[in-house]
Amino acid sequence: MKRRDIIRHIEKYGCQLLREGGNHSVYINRSAQKTSTLPRHKEINEFLARKICRDLQIPDP
């Protein structure tokens, strides 16, 4: 899955960018008080994309 696609998906469910790191971006779901890191690679593994969504408590892509 492309990085921009997962970002579009998690932002559609109300998650916001908390901060940018050197190797990761940190997103937060303020309604559930959950955070998850998103690596800065062009391609993200499907299993990792599902884990990020589970961490943020949003539906899988």
mmCIF file of the N, C-alpha and C atoms, coordinates in Angstrom:
data_MODEL
# 
_entry.id   MODEL 
# 
loop_
_atom_site.group_PDB 
_atom_site.id 
_atom_site.type_symbol 
_atom_site.label_atom_id 
_atom_site.label_alt_id 
_atom_site.label_comp_id 
_atom_site.label_asym_id 
_atom_site.label_entity_id 
_atom_site.label_seq_id 
_atom_site.pdbx_PDB_ins_code 
_atom_site.Cartn_x 
_atom_site.Cartn_y 
_atom_site.Cartn_z 
_atom_site.occupancy 
_atom_site.B_iso_or_equiv 
_atom_site.pdbx_formal_charge 
_atom_site.auth_seq_id 
_atom_site.auth_comp_id 
_atom_site.auth_asym_id 
_atom_site.auth_atom_id 
_atom_site.pdbx_PDB_model_num 
ATOM 1   N N  . MET A 1 1  ? 0.856   -1.173 0.000  1.00 0.00 ? 1  MET A N  1 
ATOM 2   C CA . MET A 1 1  ? 0.000   0.000  0.000  1.00 0.00 ? 1  MET A CA 1 
ATOM 3   C C  . MET A 1 1  ? 0.901   1.234  0.000  1.00 0.00 ? 1  MET A C  1 
ATOM 4   N N  . LYS A 1 2  ? 0.501   2.216  -0.776 1.00 0.00 ? 2  LYS A N  1 
ATOM 5   C CA . LYS A 1 2  ? 1.267   3.459  -0.821 1.00 0.00 ? 2  LYS A CA 1 
ATOM 6   C C  . LYS A 1 2  ? 1.070   4.260  0.462  1.00 0.00 ? 2  LYS A C  1 
ATOM 7   N N  . ARG A 1 3  ? 2.094   4.988  0.855  1.00 0.00 ? 3  ARG A N  1 
ATOM 8   C CA . ARG A 1 3  ? 2.054   5.775  2.083  1.00 0.00 ? 3  ARG A CA 1 
ATOM 9   C C  . ARG A 1 3  ? 0.959   6.834  2.021  1.00 0.00 ? 3  ARG A C  1 
ATOM 10  N N  . ARG A 1 4  ? 0.821   7.477  0.887  1.00 0.00 ? 4  ARG A N  1 
ATOM 11  C CA . ARG A 1 4  ? -0.193  8.531  0.758  1.00 0.00 ? 4  ARG A CA 1 
ATOM 12  C C  . ARG A 1 4  ? -1.602  7.968  0.874  1.00 0.00 ? 4  ARG A C  1 
ATOM 13  N N  . ASP A 1 5  ? -1.802  6.702  0.461  1.00 0.00 ? 5  ASP A N  1 
ATOM 14  C CA . ASP A 1 5  ? -3.128  6.081  0.571  1.00 0.00 ? 5  ASP A CA 1 
ATOM 15  C C  . ASP A 1 5  ? -3.490  5.811  2.028  1.00 0.00 ? 5  ASP A C  1 
ATOM 16  N N  . ILE A 1 6  ? -2.538  5.319  2.810  1.00 0.00 ? 6  ILE A N  1 
ATOM 17  C CA . ILE A 1 6  ? -2.818  5.054  4.238  1.00 0.00 ? 6  ILE A CA 1 
ATOM 18  C C  . ILE A 1 6  ? -3.020  6.374  4.983  1.00 0.00 ? 6  ILE A C  1 
ATOM 19  N N  . ILE A 1 7  ? -2.286  7.410  4.621  1.00 0.00 ? 7  ILE A N  1 
ATOM 20  C CA . ILE A 1 7  ? -2.461  8.719  5.258  1.00 0.00 ? 7  ILE A CA 1 
ATOM 21  C C  . ILE A 1 7  ? -3.855  9.250  4.947  1.00 0.00 ? 7  ILE A C  1 
ATOM 22  N N  . ARG A 1 8  ? -4.278  9.133  3.701  1.00 0.00 ? 8  ARG A N  1 
ATOM 23  C CA . ARG A 1 8  ? -5.616  9.582  3.303  1.00 0.00 ? 8  ARG A CA 1 
ATOM 24  C C  . ARG A 1 8  ? -6.683  8.820  4.088  1.00 0.00 ? 8  ARG A C  1 
ATOM 25  N N  . HIS A 1 9  ? -6.477  7.502  4.268  1.00 0.00 ? 9  HIS A N  1 
ATOM 26  C CA . HIS A 1 9  ? -7.441  6.667  4.987  1.00 0.00 ? 9  HIS A CA 1 
ATOM 27  C C  . HIS A 1 9  ? -7.544  7.078  6.461  1.00 0.00 ? 9  HIS A C  1 
ATOM 28  N N  . ILE A 1 10 ? -6.403  7.230  7.136  1.00 0.00 ? 10 ILE A N  1 
ATOM 29  C CA . ILE A 1 10 ? -6.477  7.532  8.569  1.00 0.00 ? 10 ILE A CA 1 
ATOM 30  C C  . ILE A 1 10 ? -6.965  8.958  8.823  1.00 0.00 ? 10 ILE A C  1 
ATOM 31  N N  . GLU A 1 11 ? -6.672  9.891  7.921  1.00 0.00 ? 11 GLU A N  1 
ATOM 32  C CA . GLU A 1 11 ? -7.180  11.250 8.093  1.00 0.00 ? 11 GLU A CA 1 
ATOM 33  C C  . GLU A 1 11 ? -8.680  11.320 7.817  1.00 0.00 ? 11 GLU A C  1 
ATOM 34  N N  . LYS A 1 12 ? -9.193  10.424 6.970  1.00 0.00 ? 12 LYS A N  1 
ATOM 35  C CA . LYS A 1 12 ? -10.631 10.378 6.704  1.00 0.00 ? 12 LYS A CA 1 
ATOM 36  C C  . LYS A 1 12 ? -11.407 10.020 7.966  1.00 0.00 ? 12 LYS A C  1 
ATOM 37  N N  . TYR A 1 13 ? -10.790 9.244  8.861  1.00 0.00 ? 13 TYR A N  1 
ATOM 38  C CA . TYR A 1 13 ? -11.443 8.837  10.101 1.00 0.00 ? 13 TYR A CA 1 
ATOM 39  C C  . TYR A 1 13 ? -11.095 9.755  11.274 1.00 0.00 ? 13 TYR A C  1 
ATOM 40  N N  . GLY A 1 14 ? -10.572 10.935 11.001 1.00 0.00 ? 14 GLY A N  1 
ATOM 41  C CA . GLY A 1 14 ? -10.393 11.944 12.033 1.00 0.00 ? 14 GLY A CA 1 
ATOM 42  C C  . GLY A 1 14 ? -9.055  11.931 12.743 1.00 0.00 ? 14 GLY A C  1 
ATOM 43  N N  . CYS A 1 15 ? -8.113  11.124 12.298 1.00 0.00 ? 15 CYS A N  1 
ATOM 44  C CA . CYS A 1 15 ? -6.783  11.114 12.926 1.00 0.00 ? 15 CYS A CA 1 
ATOM 45  C C  . CYS A 1 15 ? -5.982  12.292 12.399 1.00 0.00 ? 15 CYS A C  1 
ATOM 46  N N  . GLN A 1 16 ? -5.087  12.805 13.246 1.00 0.00 ? 16 GLN A N  1 
ATOM 47  C CA . GLN A 1 16 ? -4.303  13.977 12.888 1.00 0.00 ? 16 GLN A CA 1 
ATOM 48  C C  . GLN A 1 16 ? -2.824  13.697 13.064 1.00 0.00 ? 16 GLN A C  1 
ATOM 49  N N  . LEU A 1 17 ? -2.016  14.421 12.296 1.00 0.00 ? 17 LEU A N  1 
ATOM 50  C CA . LEU A 1 17 ? -0.574  14.339 12.427 1.00 0.00 ? 17 LEU A CA 1 
ATOM 51  C C  . LEU A 1 17 ? -0.163  15.016 13.724 1.00 0.00 ? 17 LEU A C  1 
ATOM 52  N N  . LEU A 1 18 ? 0.518   14.287 14.592 1.00 0.00 ? 18 LEU A N  1 
ATOM 53  C CA . LEU A 1 18 ? 0.960   14.848 15.862 1.00 0.00 ? 18 LEU A CA 1 
ATOM 54  C C  . LEU A 1 18 ? 2.327   15.492 15.697 1.00 0.00 ? 18 LEU A C  1 
ATOM 55  N N  . ARG A 1 19 ? 3.267   14.734 15.105 1.00 0.00 ? 19 ARG A N  1 
ATOM 56  C CA . ARG A 1 19 ? 4.606   15.283 14.869 1.00 0.00 ? 19 ARG A CA 1 
ATOM 57  C C  . ARG A 1 19 ? 5.324   14.463 13.824 1.00 0.00 ? 19 ARG A C  1 
ATOM 58  N N  . GLU A 1 20 ? 6.353   15.054 13.250 1.00 0.00 ? 20 GLU A N  1 
ATOM 59  C CA . GLU A 1 20 ? 7.206   14.378 12.280 1.00 0.00 ? 20 GLU A CA 1 
ATOM 60  C C  . GLU A 1 20 ? 8.518   14.025 12.967 1.00 0.00 ? 20 GLU A C  1 
ATOM 61  N N  . GLY A 1 21 ? 8.947   12.804 12.798 1.00 0.00 ? 21 GLY A N  1 
ATOM 62  C CA . GLY A 1 21 ? 10.243  12.384 13.311 1.00 0.00 ? 21 GLY A CA 1 
ATOM 63  C C  . GLY A 1 21 ? 11.205  12.208 12.154 1.00 0.00 ? 21 GLY A C  1 
ATOM 64  N N  . GLY A 1 22 ? 12.390  11.710 12.439 1.00 0.00 ? 22 GLY A N  1 
ATOM 65  C CA . GLY A 1 22 ? 13.375  11.488 11.388 1.00 0.00 ? 22 GLY A CA 1 
ATOM 66  C C  . GLY A 1 22 ? 12.993  10.346 10.478 1.00 0.00 ? 22 GLY A C  1 
ATOM 67  N N  . ASN A 1 23 ? 12.472  9.263  11.057 1.00 0.00 ? 23 ASN A N  1 
ATOM 68  C CA . ASN A 1 23 ? 12.127  8.080  10.281 1.00 0.00 ? 23 ASN A CA 1 
ATOM 69  C C  . ASN A 1 23 ? 10.645  7.756  10.288 1.00 0.00 ? 23 ASN A C  1 
ATOM 70  N N  . HIS A 1 24 ? 9.880   8.399  11.150 1.00 0.00 ? 24 HIS A N  1 
ATOM 71  C CA . HIS A 1 24 ? 8.461   8.093  11.292 1.00 0.00 ? 24 HIS A CA 1 
ATOM 72  C C  . HIS A 1 24 ? 7.645   9.377  11.442 1.00 0.00 ? 24 HIS A C  1 
ATOM 73  N N  . SER A 1 25 ? 6.366   9.258  11.125 1.00 0.00 ? 25 SER A N  1 
ATOM 74  C CA . SER A 1 25 ? 5.386   10.302 11.418 1.00 0.00 ? 25 SER A CA 1 
ATOM 75  C C  . SER A 1 25 ? 4.462   9.728  12.475 1.00 0.00 ? 25 SER A C  1 
ATOM 76  N N  . VAL A 1 26 ? 4.084   10.539 13.452 1.00 0.00 ? 26 VAL A N  1 
ATOM 77  C CA . VAL A 1 26 ? 3.229   10.069 14.531 1.00 0.00 ? 26 VAL A CA 1 
ATOM 78  C C  . VAL A 1 26 ? 1.842   10.658 14.332 1.00 0.00 ? 26 VAL A C  1 
ATOM 79  N N  . TYR A 1 27 ? 0.840   9.771  14.251 1.00 0.00 ? 27 TYR A N  1 
ATOM 80  C CA . TYR A 1 27 ? -0.556  10.175 14.095 1.00 0.00 ? 27 TYR A CA 1 
ATOM 81  C C  . TYR A 1 27 ? -1.313  9.860  15.360 1.00 0.00 ? 27 TYR A C  1 
ATOM 82  N N  . ILE A 1 28 ? -2.340  10.675 15.657 1.00 0.00 ? 28 ILE A N  1 
ATOM 83  C CA . ILE A 1 28 ? -3.119  10.520 16.874 1.00 0.00 ? 28 ILE A CA 1 
ATOM 84  C C  . ILE A 1 28 ? -4.607  10.508 16.533 1.00 0.00 ? 28 ILE A C  1 
ATOM 85  N N  . ASN A 1 29 ? -5.327  9.638  17.227 1.00 0.00 ? 29 ASN A N  1 
ATOM 86  C CA . ASN A 1 29 ? -6.787  9.625  17.169 1.00 0.00 ? 29 ASN A CA 1 
ATOM 87  C C  . ASN A 1 29 ? -7.245  10.245 18.482 1.00 0.00 ? 29 ASN A C  1 
ATOM 88  N N  . ARG A 1 30 ? -7.621  11.509 18.440 1.00 0.00 ? 30 ARG A N  1 
ATOM 89  C CA . ARG A 1 30 ? -7.937  12.238 19.672 1.00 0.00 ? 30 ARG A CA 1 
ATOM 90  C C  . ARG A 1 30 ? -9.196  11.712 20.361 1.00 0.00 ? 30 ARG A C  1 
ATOM 91  N N  . SER A 1 31 ? -10.159 11.211 19.610 1.00 0.00 ? 31 SER A N  1 
ATOM 92  C CA . SER A 1 31 ? -11.387 10.714 20.237 1.00 0.00 ? 31 SER A CA 1 
ATOM 93  C C  . SER A 1 31 ? -11.133 9.448  21.043 1.00 0.00 ? 31 SER A C  1 
ATOM 94  N N  . ALA A 1 32 ? -10.184 8.598  20.590 1.00 0.00 ? 32 ALA A N  1 
ATOM 95  C CA . ALA A 1 32 ? -9.873  7.364  21.311 1.00 0.00 ? 32 ALA A CA 1 
ATOM 96  C C  . ALA A 1 32 ? -8.609  7.492  22.158 1.00 0.00 ? 32 ALA A C  1 
ATOM 97  N N  . GLN A 1 33 ? -7.917  8.633  22.066 1.00 0.00 ? 33 GLN A N  1 
ATOM 98  C CA . GLN A 1 33 ? -6.663  8.862  22.788 1.00 0.00 ? 33 GLN A CA 1 
ATOM 99  C C  . GLN A 1 33 ? -5.630  7.789  22.468 1.00 0.00 ? 33 GLN A C  1 
ATOM 100 N N  . LYS A 1 34 ? -5.476  7.471  21.168 1.00 0.00 ? 34 LYS A N  1 
ATOM 101 C CA . LYS A 1 34 ? -4.532  6.457  20.709 1.00 0.00 ? 34 LYS A CA 1 
ATOM 102 C C  . LYS A 1 34 ? -3.573  7.080  19.710 1.00 0.00 ? 34 LYS A C  1 
ATOM 103 N N  . THR A 1 35 ? -2.315  6.609  19.720 1.00 0.00 ? 35 THR A N  1 
ATOM 104 C CA . THR A 1 35 ? -1.318  7.076  18.764 1.00 0.00 ? 35 THR A CA 1 
ATOM 105 C C  . THR A 1 35 ? -0.696  5.885  18.051 1.00 0.00 ? 35 THR A C  1 
ATOM 106 N N  . SER A 1 36 ? -0.132  6.165  16.889 1.00 0.00 ? 36 SER A N  1 
ATOM 107 C CA . SER A 1 36 ? 0.581   5.147  16.133 1.00 0.00 ? 36 SER A CA 1 
ATOM 108 C C  . SER A 1 36 ? 1.613   5.839  15.250 1.00 0.00 ? 36 SER A C  1 
ATOM 109 N N  . THR A 1 37 ? 2.678   5.121  14.936 1.00 0.00 ? 37 THR A N  1 
ATOM 110 C CA . THR A 1 37 ? 3.726   5.673  14.079 1.00 0.00 ? 37 THR A CA 1 
ATOM 111 C C  . THR A 1 37 ? 3.581   5.110  12.678 1.00 0.00 ? 37 THR A C  1 
ATOM 112 N N  . LEU A 1 38 ? 3.882   5.941  11.706 1.00 0.00 ? 38 LEU A N  1 
ATOM 113 C CA . LEU A 1 38 ? 3.804   5.583  10.304 1.00 0.00 ? 38 LEU A CA 1 
ATOM 114 C C  . LEU A 1 38 ? 5.190   5.780  9.706  1.00 0.00 ? 38 LEU A C  1 
ATOM 115 N N  . PRO A 1 39 ? 5.813   4.703  9.201  1.00 0.00 ? 39 PRO A N  1 
ATOM 116 C CA . PRO A 1 39 ? 7.172   4.852  8.668  1.00 0.00 ? 39 PRO A CA 1 
ATOM 117 C C  . PRO A 1 39 ? 7.201   5.723  7.419  1.00 0.00 ? 39 PRO A C  1 
ATOM 118 N N  . ARG A 1 40 ? 8.344   6.304  7.157  1.00 0.00 ? 40 ARG A N  1 
ATOM 119 C CA . ARG A 1 40 ? 8.501   7.175  5.997  1.00 0.00 ? 40 ARG A CA 1 
ATOM 120 C C  . ARG A 1 40 ? 9.043   6.395  4.800  1.00 0.00 ? 40 ARG A C  1 
ATOM 121 N N  . HIS A 1 41 ? 8.339   5.359  4.394  1.00 0.00 ? 41 HIS A N  1 
ATOM 122 C CA . HIS A 1 41 ? 8.685   4.595  3.206  1.00 0.00 ? 41 HIS A CA 1 
ATOM 123 C C  . HIS A 1 41 ? 7.577   4.811  2.188  1.00 0.00 ? 41 HIS A C  1 
ATOM 124 N N  . LYS A 1 42 ? 7.917   4.709  0.910  1.00 0.00 ? 42 LYS A N  1 
ATOM 125 C CA . LYS A 1 42 ? 6.894   4.896  -0.114 1.00 0.00 ? 42 LYS A CA 1 
ATOM 126 C C  . LYS A 1 42 ? 5.873   3.778  -0.078 1.00 0.00 ? 42 LYS A C  1 
ATOM 127 N N  . GLU A 1 43 ? 6.328   2.561  0.173  1.00 0.00 ? 43 GLU A N  1 
ATOM 128 C CA . GLU A 1 43 ? 5.441   1.404  0.256  1.00 0.00 ? 43 GLU A CA 1 
ATOM 129 C C  . GLU A 1 43 ? 5.358   0.934  1.704  1.00 0.00 ? 43 GLU A C  1 
ATOM 130 N N  . ILE A 1 44 ? 4.136   0.633  2.150  1.00 0.00 ? 44 ILE A N  1 
ATOM 131 C CA . ILE A 1 44 ? 3.921   0.122  3.509  1.00 0.00 ? 44 ILE A CA 1 
ATOM 132 C C  . ILE A 1 44 ? 3.239   -1.230 3.379  1.00 0.00 ? 44 ILE A C  1 
ATOM 133 N N  . ASN A 1 45 ? 3.759   -2.220 4.088  1.00 0.00 ? 45 ASN A N  1 
ATOM 134 C CA . ASN A 1 45 ? 3.239   -3.571 4.066  1.00 0.00 ? 45 ASN A CA 1 
ATOM 135 C C  . ASN A 1 45 ? 1.768   -3.581 4.491  1.00 0.00 ? 45 ASN A C  1 
ATOM 136 N N  . GLU A 1 46 ? 0.959   -4.459 3.884  1.00 0.00 ? 46 GLU A N  1 
ATOM 137 C CA . GLU A 1 46 ? -0.465  -4.549 4.223  1.00 0.00 ? 46 GLU A CA 1 
ATOM 138 C C  . GLU A 1 46 ? -0.680  -4.895 5.687  1.00 0.00 ? 46 GLU A C  1 
ATOM 139 N N  . PHE A 1 47 ? 0.149   -5.779 6.239  1.00 0.00 ? 47 PHE A N  1 
ATOM 140 C CA . PHE A 1 47 ? 0.023   -6.162 7.642  1.00 0.00 ? 47 PHE A CA 1 
ATOM 141 C C  . PHE A 1 47 ? 0.298   -4.978 8.554  1.00 0.00 ? 47 PHE A C  1 
ATOM 142 N N  . LEU A 1 48 ? 1.295   -4.172 8.196  1.00 0.00 ? 48 LEU A N  1 
ATOM 143 C CA . LEU A 1 48 ? 1.615   -2.987 8.985  1.00 0.00 ? 48 LEU A CA 1 
ATOM 144 C C  . LEU A 1 48 ? 0.500   -1.949 8.885  1.00 0.00 ? 48 LEU A C  1 
ATOM 145 N N  . ALA A 1 49 ? -0.099  -1.812 7.702  1.00 0.00 ? 49 ALA A N  1 
ATOM 146 C CA . ALA A 1 49 ? -1.207  -0.868 7.537  1.00 0.00 ? 49 ALA A CA 1 
ATOM 147 C C  . ALA A 1 49 ? -2.383  -1.270 8.422  1.00 0.00 ? 49 ALA A C  1 
ATOM 148 N N  . ARG A 1 50 ? -2.671  -2.580 8.493  1.00 0.00 ? 50 ARG A N  1 
ATOM 149 C CA . ARG A 1 50 ? -3.758  -3.044 9.359  1.00 0.00 ? 50 ARG A CA 1 
ATOM 150 C C  . ARG A 1 50 ? -3.428  -2.807 10.821 1.00 0.00 ? 50 ARG A C  1 
ATOM 151 N N  . LYS A 1 51 ? -2.154  -3.009 11.216 1.00 0.00 ? 51 LYS A N  1 
ATOM 152 C CA . LYS A 1 51 ? -1.745  -2.795 12.607 1.00 0.00 ? 51 LYS A CA 1 
ATOM 153 C C  . LYS A 1 51 ? -1.882  -1.325 12.989 1.00 0.00 ? 51 LYS A C  1 
ATOM 154 N N  . ILE A 1 52 ? -1.500  -0.424 12.101 1.00 0.00 ? 52 ILE A N  1 
ATOM 155 C CA . ILE A 1 52 ? -1.621  1.011  12.355 1.00 0.00 ? 52 ILE A CA 1 
ATOM 156 C C  . ILE A 1 52 ? -3.088  1.379  12.577 1.00 0.00 ? 52 ILE A C  1 
ATOM 157 N N  . CYS A 1 53 ? -3.978  0.838  11.741 1.00 0.00 ? 53 CYS A N  1 
ATOM 158 C CA . CYS A 1 53 ? -5.409  1.117  11.892 1.00 0.00 ? 53 CYS A CA 1 
ATOM 159 C C  . CYS A 1 53 ? -5.945  0.540  13.195 1.00 0.00 ? 53 CYS A C  1 
ATOM 160 N N  . ARG A 1 54 ? -5.495  -0.655 13.576 1.00 0.00 ? 54 ARG A N  1 
ATOM 161 C CA . ARG A 1 54 ? -5.934  -1.233 14.847 1.00 0.00 ? 54 ARG A CA 1 
ATOM 162 C C  . ARG A 1 54 ? -5.429  -0.406 16.020 1.00 0.00 ? 54 ARG A C  1 
ATOM 163 N N  . ASP A 1 55 ? -4.191  0.081  15.930 1.00 0.00 ? 55 ASP A N  1 
ATOM 164 C CA . ASP A 1 55 ? -3.636  0.919  16.999 1.00 0.00 ? 55 ASP A CA 1 
ATOM 165 C C  . ASP A 1 55 ? -4.450  2.198  17.178 1.00 0.00 ? 55 ASP A C  1 
ATOM 166 N N  . LEU A 1 56 ? -4.915  2.760  16.058 1.00 0.00 ? 56 LEU A N  1 
ATOM 167 C CA . LEU A 1 56 ? -5.675  4.004  16.099 1.00 0.00 ? 56 LEU A CA 1 
ATOM 168 C C  . LEU A 1 56 ? -7.170  3.760  16.312 1.00 0.00 ? 56 LEU A C  1 
ATOM 169 N N  . GLN A 1 57 ? -7.574  2.502  16.360 1.00 0.00 ? 57 GLN A N  1 
ATOM 170 C CA . GLN A 1 57 ? -8.970  2.093  16.539 1.00 0.00 ? 57 GLN A CA 1 
ATOM 171 C C  . GLN A 1 57 ? -9.881  2.643  15.453 1.00 0.00 ? 57 GLN A C  1 
ATOM 172 N N  . ILE A 1 58 ? -9.454  2.461  14.200 1.00 0.00 ? 58 ILE A N  1 
ATOM 173 C CA . ILE A 1 58 ? -10.263 2.809  13.037 1.00 0.00 ? 58 ILE A CA 1 
ATOM 174 C C  . ILE A 1 58 ? -10.390 1.568  12.169 1.00 0.00 ? 58 ILE A C  1 
ATOM 175 N N  . PRO A 1 59 ? -11.348 1.528  11.221 1.00 0.00 ? 59 PRO A N  1 
ATOM 176 C CA . PRO A 1 59 ? -11.494 0.346  10.353 1.00 0.00 ? 59 PRO A CA 1 
ATOM 177 C C  . PRO A 1 59 ? -10.265 0.114  9.473  1.00 0.00 ? 59 PRO A C  1 
ATOM 178 N N  . ASP A 1 60 ? -10.045 -1.147 9.116  1.00 0.00 ? 60 ASP A N  1 
ATOM 179 C CA . ASP A 1 60 ? -8.932  -1.498 8.235  1.00 0.00 ? 60 ASP A CA 1 
ATOM 180 C C  . ASP A 1 60 ? -9.145  -0.901 6.852  1.00 0.00 ? 60 ASP A C  1 
ATOM 181 N N  . PRO A 1 61 ? -8.041  -0.618 6.143  1.00 0.00 ? 61 PRO A N  1 
ATOM 182 C CA . PRO A 1 61 ? -8.179  -0.070 4.784  1.00 0.00 ? 61 PRO A CA 1 
ATOM 183 C C  . PRO A 1 61 ? -8.679  -1.123 3.804  1.00 0.00 ? 61 PRO A C  1 
# 
